Amino acid sequence: MTEDTRRRKKFDCVEFMRQARARITAETANMTAEERVEWFNSRRYSDPVLEAMAARIRKSTQDRPTDSSDN
């Protein structure tokens, strides 16, 4: 990427992702696996498409048995 392109860039996707990952890691650092699942399942999104996707994921994780030794 040239210097000119960097100056014109208004949104840095990689930096945004790194910041989001750091925030989520900090918020969930001291949680158990079950607490993390509940934390992710409790998130709501303002974007209707993202919320619909999250709702499908929440439903699929709730329908699935939690004991993986049955597989």
C-alpha positions in Angstrom: 0.0 0.0 0.0 1.4 3.4 -1.0 1.7 6.4 1.4 -0.9 8.2 -0.7 -3.4 5.4 -0.3 -2.9 5.3 3.5 -3.6 9.0 3.8 -6.9 8.6 1.9 -8.1 5.6 3.9 -11.0 6.6 6.2 -11.5 3.2 7.8 -8.9 0.6 8.7 -10.6 -2.8 8.9 -7.5 -4.5 10.3 -7.2 -2.0 13.1 -10.9 -2.1 13.9 -10.7 -5.9 14.1 -7.7 -5.8 16.4 -9.4 -3.3 18.7 -12.6 -5.4 18.8 -10.7 -8.6 19.6 -8.8 -6.8 22.4 -12.0 -5.5 23.9 -13.7 -8.9 23.8 -10.7 -10.6 25.2 -10.5 -8.2 28.1 -14.2 -8.5 28.8 -14.2 -12.3 28.8 -10.7 -13.0 30.2 -11.8 -14.3 33.6 -14.9 -16.2 32.4 -15.4 -20.0 32.2 -16.2 -21.5 28.8 -19.9 -21.7 29.8 -19.9 -18.0 30.9 -18.3 -17.0 27.6 -21.1 -18.9 25.6 -23.7 -17.0 27.7 -21.9 -13.7 27.2 -21.8 -14.2 23.4 -25.4 -15.4 23.3 -26.6 -12.3 25.2 -25.1 -9.8 22.7 -27.5 -7.9 20.5 -26.7 -6.2 17.2 -28.2 -3.0 15.8 -27.8 -4.4 12.2 -30.8 -6.6 11.4 -28.8 -9.0 9.3 -26.2 -9.5 12.0 -28.9 -9.9 14.6 -30.7 -12.6 12.5 -27.4 -14.5 12.0 -26.7 -14.3 15.8 -30.2 -15.5 16.6 -29.7 -18.5 14.3 -26.4 -19.3 16.0 -27.9 -18.9 19.5 -30.7 -21.3 18.6 -28.3 -23.9 17.2 -26.1 -23.8 20.2 -29.1 -24.1 22.6 -30.5 -27.0 20.6 -27.2 -28.9 20.7 -26.3 -31.0 23.7 -23.5 -29.5 25.8 -21.8 -32.9 26.6 -19.3 -33.5 23.8 -18.6 -37.1 25.1 -21.8 -38.3 23.4 -20.2 -37.8 19.9 
